[in-house]
Amino acid sequence: MFGMYLLIAQYLQLVLGLSPLAAGVATVPWALGFVAGSLLAPQLSRRLAPATVLVGGLLMAAAGFGLLAMVESGHGLATIVVGTVLMSLGLAPVFTVANDMLISAAPLERAGAASALAETASEFSGALGIAVFGSLGLVLYRHSLATTMPPSTPPDAAAAASATLGAAVAAAQALPGPVGDALRAASRSAFTGAMQSTAVLGALVLIAASILSAYILRAQRRSVEQAHSPAATPAERGPPTPPTTPGNR
């Protein structure tokens, strides 16, 4: 998600031509989706199993990534807004429930360490997402632009355009009308295609994560049921749980 945000910010300003303020306003529904999803997480946890919340949230986020894969160069603001809202509504309960499961599974005296581990994993994965998805988007952009670069583009402008989309837009503004328009259209189309491919990869990663989560939680639930079944041996059941009293609470 962090990696896609890096691409979306450029798409809103450099492809759709929105001002920084308008681009920021376009991401407000995304932020509100996280607020709403976080507030809904406790209600969902009380009514649904954790596995259902996690798998359902990941699949909803995957649908949001799928919408981002359908944006086009000339227009796509509504698609961006709806797709990012689906992403936030799906992932907010996943973050909340997963952190609660992680901290609750730790002994009471290690709850702080478990919370720190969850926060570290979140920050590391965010940085990793920016590195991987940002690099992938740039590679795909350069490859696509190399095949669609207008023949009339000067070599120095072509080299600048191949670096980043921002450099391509700046180079296009410095060129004569038709040549600059052709370079601008080619660079925007190449960036849009790169963002679409990256969004498809993000959707596939989320689908794989939902399958893996369902498998792990199902296996965990099965082992717990076997451990507490009447036919289970004392070794399978594990040590007896002491009664909760003020002394051992």
Summary of the structure (lengths in Angstrom):
residues: 249
radius of gyration: 23.8
end to end distance: 40.2
largest distance: 82.7
contacts: 772
relative contact order: 0.13
helix: 82%
strand: 0%
